């Protein structure tokens, strides 16, 4: 029996699954992970989290369930700032060893996602 060659995957499962907006969804997911972690650490209910972040309770609910299609990156970053986080966007030349793209990191380091425009 002949085996078909297995296609090479990337480090972005959403891209591998064919999502057109995989890069943006990965970035939103990294930010939502951190936001949800902070909400859990502070033992906030959705109404309390909404009051602190300036989001509506239904938007907080969407973030809690990782339904991020209707939530902007800016809104997620603003919510993190409202929970006393520093959000930093760094623009620097791409090195030869790195592909041009966008990197979003939320501590701990395992929550880092890199976006490529390829």
N, C-alpha and C positions, 0 to 999 in steps of 0.2 A: 504494500500500500504506500502510495506516494504522499508525502506531507506537503501541504502548502506552506510557503514561507510566511512566518509570522511578521506582520508589519512592525516596524520600530515605533514605539510609543515615545511621547515626550514626557516632561516632568509636570505637565498640566493635563490632568484627566479630563477636564471640561473641553479642552482643545481636542484631545483624542476622541471624545464622544461626538465631536462635530458641532459644538456650540459656536455660532458666529461671534458672539460677544464673550468668548471664554476668558480673555485677558481681563476685561472689566469685571466679570463675575468673580474671578479669582481674587482680584483686589478687594472687591466689596466683601467677599467672604472673610478675608484676613482681617479687615476692619471690624466686621460684625462679630467675629470670634472674640476679639479683644473687648468690644463693647459688651457682649454677653457675659464675658468673664467678670468685668467690673460690676455689672448689675448683680450678678450672683454674689460676688464678694461683699457687696454692700447690702445684700438681702433686700433689694428693692422690688416692689411689685411693679407691674406695668404702668400703673397710674403715677406712682412716685417717679419712676424712670422718665416718663413723659414730661412731668413737671420740671425735672432737673435739666433734661436735654432740650426742651423746647419742641419736642416731637409730639405728635398726637398719640394717644394710646393705641389706636389701630396700627400706626407706623411702628411703634415699639413692638407690638405683637408680630408684625411682619419680620422685624429684625430677629426677634427671639426664635422664629421658625425658619430663618434664613431664606425668606421669600423676598429677595432683594431687587427684583426687576424694576420696581417703581420707587426706589430710593436711590438718590444720587450719591456719588462718592463724596461730594462736598458736605451733604447732610450727615453722612456717617462720620466724617472728620470733625464737623462741628459738635456732634454729640459726644465724641471722645474728649474734645477740649472742655466741654461743659462738665465732664467727669474728672477734671484736673489732669488731663493727659496732654503731653506735648506731641503734636503731630508735625512731622518734618518732611518736606519734599526737597530732595537734593537733585540738582541738575549738574552733571559733570560729563566731560568727554568720555566716550566709550573707549576702553582699552582694547588692544588687539585680542586679548584673551577673552574678552566679554563681548557678547552680541549687544548692539544698541537696543534699548528697551527701557522698561520701568520696573523698579524694584520697590515693593511695599513690605516693610518689616514691622511686626509688632512683637515685642518681647513676650515670651521667650523666642529664641532664634528659629525654632522649628515652625514658626508661623510666618516665615518669609516667603513671599511669592515674587517671581520675576516675570515680567511681561516683555514679550518681544514683538516687534512689528513685522515679523516674518511669518 
